[in-house]
Amino acid sequence: AQSVSQHNHHVILSEAASLELGCNYSYGGTVNLFWYVQYPGQHLQLLLKYFSGDPLVKGIKGFEAEFIKSKFSFNLRKPSVQWSDTAEYFCAVNERSNQFYFGTGTSLTVIP
Amino acid sequence: EPEVTQTPSHQVTQMGQEVILRCVPISNHLYFYWYRQILGQKVEFLVSFYNNEISEKSEIFDDQFSVERPDGSNFTLKIRSTKLEDSAMYFCASRRDYNEQFFGPGTRLTVL
C-alpha cells in the first residue's frame, strides 16, 4: 500500500514569510499527486494537482508545488504567506486506482 | 458550481446505536468514497463504490459498516452498532474519472 509522509506536523510563520511543506510518497510507479487544504471549520478543498507534464504546478492562492520523481517528493511552496493561509494542509497520492492515500497533515499557523 | 453535500453536519449518538450518514455526490460523478478523520489524525480511506457495488475497502471497513446508493442520488454510510472509537469526521467524496476527488463538508459523529 501507498505511504505518504508529511514531515512538518505544525508550522508557525509570520506573515510574508516563505513556506515550504514537505511531502514524500512510497510508490514508485505512476501517480497523481494532490495538495488539499482544510480551513478551520471547513471541508477539504483542492489547492493543486499533478498528473503529468511540467513538474512545477501552480495552484490557487499563490501556491505551487514541485514534483521530483527521483526523490518521490511533492513539496508545497508559497513565497509569502498571509494570515488567511492558516489551515491544515494534506498531501494525497492516487495510484490511478481507486483510493487516495493522505498524509497526516501539516497544521500551518500564520501570525499577523 | 456543483458540490458534494452531506447531512447531518453533526450527529450525536449513544454507543451501540445505528447511524446513517448521508451524502449527495455531484450528479454526473461515477465514483463515490467515504473517508474518516479521527481528531488530530490523518484522513483515512474507508470504502469506494462504483457501478452500484463496493470496489475497494480498507481494513477499517468491517462488518459493522455498509454503504448504499438507494435512489441514484444519495450515497449513505451505515454504522450498525457504534463504538466510542467511531467518533470522527466522516467525509464523502466523488469523482467522475481519473481526476480529483471532490469532498463534502463532512459529518462530525460523536459517540457517547
Interface residues (C-beta under 8 A of the other chain):
Chain A: N32 F34 Y36 Q42 H43 L44 Q45 L46 K49 F90 A92 N94 R96 S97 N98 Q99 F100 Y101 F102 G103 T104 G105
Chain B: Y31 Y33 Y35 Q41 K42 V43 E44 F45 S48 Y50 S55 E56 S58 F91 A93 Y98 E100 Q101 F102 F103 G104 P105 G106
